[in-house]
Amino acid sequence: MWAKPVSPSEKLDSLGQSSWQGQVPVPGVAAGSRQDCSSSQAAEKAVSLVPEEGVVQPLQRRAKCYPAEKRGGDSLELAQQWFSFSKTCPVLTRTLTSSVSGSQASQHMEEVRSRLREIVGASTNWRDHVQAMNERKALHTLLAKSQADLPSRKMRDSYIEVILPLGSQPEIREKYLNVHNSVRFGRILEDLDSLGVLICYTHTKHEAAQKSPLSIVTALVDKIGLWKQDIRPDSDIKFVGNVSWVGKTSMEVKMHMLQFHEGVYCPVLDATFVMVARDPENKRPAFVNPLLLESPEEEKIFKEGEMNKTRRIDSSKASLLKMAPTAEERNIVHDIFLDTLDTRTMSFRSRVLPPNSVWMQDAALKGLEICHPQERNIFNRIFGGFLMRKAYELGWVCAYSYGNSRPYVVAVDDIMFQKPVEIGSLLLLSSQVCYTEKNNIQVRVHSEVYDPDTRVHHTTNVFHFTFMLEKEIPNIVPKTYGESMLYLDGKRHFDSAMKDNTAP
């Protein structure tokens, strides 16, 4: 074990006391300060994401963590184009650590999953799952009748650190290692999903009960932005996060992943998830604790959560499944159509593929998964992190086969969990290259559950991944109107990823 697990029921009132004793501290000590990282104190090395005098300098910080001579000639250019750390991260870290000189002890990632099972009373034995879920029915009496009945919580109340000790515990590396000798991003998606749920349970902890009456599940992966191309498999990883916005029954969670490098923890990615709370049987919405804002910076973070919610609503209303393309988008589709017309026949039906291009119908891959009990979550349905990992891996292979070179994920966004996947389901995954630009690929993965008895299909998720390759790739060309809508939708997601991940 990396450190003693911290129960969500523990108070944070004593965080001002210094009690590290060899545990990894929070990233940063106080606003405008840095913590020394001497080689004789390796266990206490940490990175402060708050530069002196409160000035945020993400590109300079990244350059310090990952020198250019170790990244390759084009890496700095790629970093400036793609890997801009979220503006919220330094603000969030400063807010949480400026009044906290100590923090919750860092937990091991496996302890996160064990703690989740304890919170909901889930059994580790598949044969006992029915009894365990029946026992949760008695927790209905602990549900609040309104949000006003629940005590307010602070952002720092839900702050959690988790260590993935790839460097200090080599025996766990194989689970995370890929053939390119870097960390499997699909495994990171699983860990982020588990951590996000635990953060929300920490925010909503019930003082009078050992088990939580809430069933907290992932509703949406709003966005994930990455800093670097490769994640080293031989260095410790730290995850930090907390609740950043709260509605009546939903919570936004911001998480950040850092990796130990040359004496400090350096940013790797930041992620925003949306979780929803439901009753003990996971049937109806349930109220969650309101959020108490303590500073202007926390108000700014909370406002960003409100803006994210508004953006998602606006995006849903403007979906190409509901609304016609904009005038600019219609022109894009028509230009593609004109570029593919056969000038010899002057027929609307005769199409010619332009040079250095691929028809969209020829850039798709499919996969099938049998959903075994091993992949269940604490509510005995298929773990959302498992679904994300499988969708990502299929999307990665689709991008690899299309571009003939290794793709690097740079952004994940707008993963909506529309329907839970039950144990024993047949999960059909369909990946499609839907947009390309220079050396970038936008891949959409559609997942659906198939019932072989009724032969009925139900969509469960739609995943959007943005990849970058080391060389320019052929242009993807839609042929039908439906493919043109996929193309425009892919362009929207790509443009959004570019906007969110472009350095200031």
N, C-alpha and C positions, 0 to 999 in steps of 0.2 A: 504494500500500500504506500502511496505517495504521502498521504497525510490523513489524519483522523477526519472522518466525515463530519460535516456540520449539519445538524438537524435544522430544518426550516423553522422549528418552534423556538430556537434559541433567539434571545433578544439581541439587538445590535446596539443597545445603549452603552455597552462597555467597549465599543470599537475605538474609543480614544486612547485606550491603554495599549502600550506596546507589549505584544505577547507573541512575537514571531518564533523565536527559538528554532531557527533553521527552516521555517516554512517560507514558501515563495510569497513575497508581499504583493499588494495591489500595484498596478502600474502607475507609479507616481506617489508622492508623499504629500505634497501640498501645492496649492496654486503657485506657479512661478518658481518651482524648485525641482531639483533632480536628486535622485538617490545614487550614491557612489556604488560602483560595481567592481570591487577589487577581486583579483583572482583567488584570494584566500577566503572569499565569502561567496563561493559559487552558488550555494543553495539559496542565497538571498539576493541574487542578481535580479534586477528588474529594469524595465524601461519606463521613463516618464514621458507620456505623450504630450506633455505641456511644456513647450519651450520656455526659456527664461523670459520674464516680463509678459507672459501670456500670449506671445506671438506664435501663431500656428505656421509651421514651415514643413509641410508634409514631404515635398520632394527632396529637400535637403536631408530630412530625417531618414528617408528611405535610402538615399545615396550613402549615408553613414552606415546603415545596417547592411547594405548589399553593394559593396564597391564595384565600380564599372568593370575593373579588370577581371572580376570573378563572375560577371554576368554575361560577358560577350559584348561585342561592339554595338549591337543594335538595341541592347536592353534598356538603356536610358531613354532612348527615343520612344520605345514601347511603353516605358513607365510613364512618360509625360503624356502619351496619348491615352493610356488606359487606366493605370493603377493609381488613381487619386483616392487617398483615404477619405472617408466620409467626413464632411465638415463637422458633423455632430460628435464624432468620436473624441477629439481632444476636449471639446466642451463638456461632454458627458463624463470623461475621466476626471477632469478638473473638478467638476461639480461633486462627484462622488467621493473624491479623495481629499478635497480641500479641508473638509471637516472630519476626516477619518485618518488617523495615523496608523491604524491597524485595520484588518478586515477579516471576513470569514476565512477560516483556514481553507487552503486550496484542496479540492477534492480530486480523486482519481475518477476518470470517466466511467469506469465500471461501478463506482460507488453511486454515481448519478442514477443509473438504472436500478440499482438495489434500493435506493432511497425512494424512487418512484413507486416501486412495488409495495414498499411499506406504507406509503401515503394512501394508496387506494386499497390496500389489502389484497393485492393480486397474488396468486399462487404461482410458484415456479414450476409446479406440476400441472401439465395440461389436463390430466384427469380430474383435477380439483377445481377447474375454472368455473363450472356451473355453480358449485356451492359458494365459491368466493364472490361471484357476482350477485347471488341471492342474498348474501350477508350485507351487501351494500344497500339493499332496499331500505333497511332500517335507518339509514343516514338521512332520509328525506326530512326528518324532523329538524335537522340542523341547518337546513337551507333558509336563507334570509327571505322575508316576504317582500322586501324592497331594498334598494341600494343604500337608502338612508339608515337602515338598521345595522349596517356594517361599519366598522371603524376605518378611518382613512389610513392609508399607508404612504410612506415616503419612497422616493426612488431608490434610496440607498438601502431600504429594508429588503429589497428583492435582489440586491447585488450579489452575484456569485462568481467565484473563480474556480476553474476546473483545469487540472493538469493532465495532459496526455503524454506520459513519460517515454517517448520514443527513444530519447537519448540515454536516459538513466536506467531504463528497463528494456534492454534489447529484446527480451523474449516476446514482447508484444508487437514487434515491428512487422512480422510476417503478415499479420492480418491487414495491415495498412499499406503494404509494399506493392507497387506495380512493376511491370516488366522494364520500365524505364528508370528504375531505381529512384522513384519519388513516391510521395504519398498519394494513395488513391483518393481522389476528390469525392467519390461516392461515399466512402466511409466518413468523410468529414460532414457530408450532408446528414448522415444518420446521427452523428454526435450533436450537431447543431439542433436537430429536431428534439432529441432527448433533453438537451440543456434548456431549450426554450420552454418546454413543458415544466421542468423543475423550477425555473425562475418564476413562472406564473403560480405554481403551488406555493412557493415561498411568499409571494405577494398576498395570496389569499389564505394563508395558514389559519386554521381554526384553533383558537387557544384552548377550547374545552374538549377537543377530541383528538385522539391519536390519528384517526383516519379522516381524510378530507371527504366531505359530502359532494364535492365537485368532481365532475369528469371533464378534464381540460384536454382539448384536442387541437391539433394544428388546422387552422382554416385556410391559411394563405401564406405562401412565401412571397413577400412583397418584392424583395430584391436582395441579391448578394453580389457584391463587387469585390474583385480580387486585386491585390497589389502586385503579385509576382507570378511568374510562369510555373515554377517548380516549387514544391514544398518538400523540404529535406526529410528523409526517413530516419535520420540519426540524431535529431535534435528535439528536445522537449518542446511541446506545444502548449500554450496557455489559452483557454477560452475565458472571456469575461462577458458579463451581460446583466441587464436589469430591465424591468418594466419601464417603458418610456411614455406610454399613453394608455388610458383606460376609458372605455365606454361603459355601458350598463352591464353588458354580458361578454364583452370582448376586451382583449388586451394586446397592445403592440409591444414586442420585445426587441431590443437592440442588442446584438451580440458582436463581439470582436474576437478575432483569432490572431494570436501573436506566436512567433517562434524564436527560440533562444538562438542567438547568433553573436559570436564574438563578445560575450559578456553582457548582452542586453536582450530583452524580448522586443522583436521588431514586428510591426503590423504585417499581416498576411491578407486578411479579408475582413469585411464588415457585412453584417446581415441584418435584415429586418423581417421578422415573422409576425403574423397575427394569429392569436390563439382565441378560442371561444370556450366559455364555461357552460356546462350542461349539468343536469341533475344526476344523482348517483347511478341511474340506469342509462344515462346517455341518450335520453329521449327528448328533453325539453331544455330551453335556455335557463340559465341560473345567474343570479346577480353576483358581481364581483366587487371587491373593495374599491372605493374611490381613491384617487391619487392626490396626495397633499404636496403641493409645489412649494419649495423652500427658497427659491432664488430666481432672479430674472433669467438665468441660464436654463434652469429647469423649465421655466415657462416657455422659453424658446424651443426646447426639445419637445414639450407637450404640444405646442402649436404646430410643429413639424408633423407630429402624428395626426393632428386634425387635417392638415393639408394633404397628407398621404391618403387619408380616408376620402377626402373630396376628390382627389385625383383619380382614385380607383372608381368612384361613382361616375365621374365624367367619362372615364375611359370605357366603362361598361355601357354607358348610353351611346357612345360613339362607335361601338363595336360594329365591324363590317357584317356581323350576323344580324344586325338590327338596322343600321343606317347605310346609305349609299356612300361610296368613296367621295372624298373632297374633290374639288375641281382640279387641284394639282395632281392628286392620285389618279384621276381619270385620264389626265394627259400622259402620265407615266405608262399606264396600261396600254393606251392607244399607240404610244411611241414604240413599245415593245411589239405590238401587233404589226405595225408598219415595217419594223425591222425584220420581221420573219415572213413577210409576204413573198411569194414567188413572182417576181416581176415578169417572167416569161408567160405566165398564164393569166395574170390579173384576176385571179379567183380568190374569193374570201376563204375558200376551204383549203387551198394549196399553201402549205407553210414550209419554209426552209429554215434550218437551224443556222444561225450566224456563226462565224468562226469563233473558236475558243469559247464555246458555249455548250451547255447540257440541258436537254429537256427536263423539266421538273419531274415528270413521271418516271424518269430513269435515275432519280436521286433519292430513293427511299429504301428503308430496311424495316423488317418486322421481326418481332420476337414473341415468345410465349413463356409464361411463368406459371407453374402450379403453386398455389399459395399454401404452403405447409404450416402446421402449428409452430414450427421453429421460428417463423418470422412474425409471430403475433406480438401485439403491443400489450400494455397493462390492462386494456379493456377487451382483450381477446378478439381483436380484429387485426388485420394486417398492418404492421408498423409503417407509418407514413414515411419514415426515413428509408426503409427498404424500398418503397415504391420510387422515391426520388433517386436512390442509388441505381436501381435497375433502369430507370428512364434515362438517367445521365449516361450510363455506360453504353446503352444502345445509341443515344444521340452522338456520343463521342466516336463510336465505330462508324456511324453514318458520315460524320464529318471527315474522319480519317480516310475512308474509302473514296470519298468525293475528291478530296484535295491531294491524295497520295503523299501526304506528309503528316507528321504528328500534330494534332490540334491541341491548343491550350485554352482551357475555359477562362473567360474573363468576366462573364456576368451570367447570373441566373435571375429571372424575374417572373412575376405574375403566375406562380404555380397555385392554382385553385384546387382545393380538395372538395370536389363536388359531391362525392358519394363514398361511404366507407367500403372497404373491400373485406369480405368475409373469409374466414378460414375455409380452405378447400376450393376457392374460386379459381377459374382459369382466367389469367390476366393476359390480355392481348396488348402488345405495345407496337405502335407504328411510328417510326421516325421519318422525317421529311426535311431535306434541305429546302428552305423556302425563300431565302434571300442571301445574296453574296455581294460583297463590295471589297475590291482589291484582294487582300489576304484574310478577309473576315467571312465567317459563315454563321448564319442564323439557322438553328435547327429547332423544329417543333416536334415534340413527341406526344402522341395521343394515346391514352391508356383507357381500356374498356374491359369490363367483366363480361365473360361469355358463359351462358348457362347451356350446357349441351343437351339438357332435357327439353327445354323450351326453345332453344336456338335463338334466344333473345340477347341482344347486346345492350349494355348500359355504360355510358361514359363515366369514368371516375375522376380522371385528372387530365389536364393539358399542361405540358411543361415547355418552357422556352429557354434555350441555352444559346449563348453567344460564344463562339470560338474564334481564336486567332491562329493562323498558320504561319510558318516561316517563309512561305513564298506565295506569290499571287496565284489565284485559282481561277478556273473557268467561271463564266457567268451562268447563273441559273436562269432558265427561260420558261415561263409559264405558257401553256398552249390553250387551255380552256379558261372560261370565266371563273370557275371555282378555283383553279390554280392561280389565277391573277389575284383573287382575294387573299389566298394564302401568301402570295408574294408581298402584297401591300401590308398585311398583318405582320409578316416577318420584318418588313422595313420599319414599321412602327416600333416594334420591340428593339430592333437594332439601334434606331435613332435614340430611343430612350436610354439604352445602355451606354451609348456614346456620350450622351448628355450627363448622365450620372457619374460616369467614370473618367471623364476628361479632367485633367489637372487644371486648377485655376491659374 
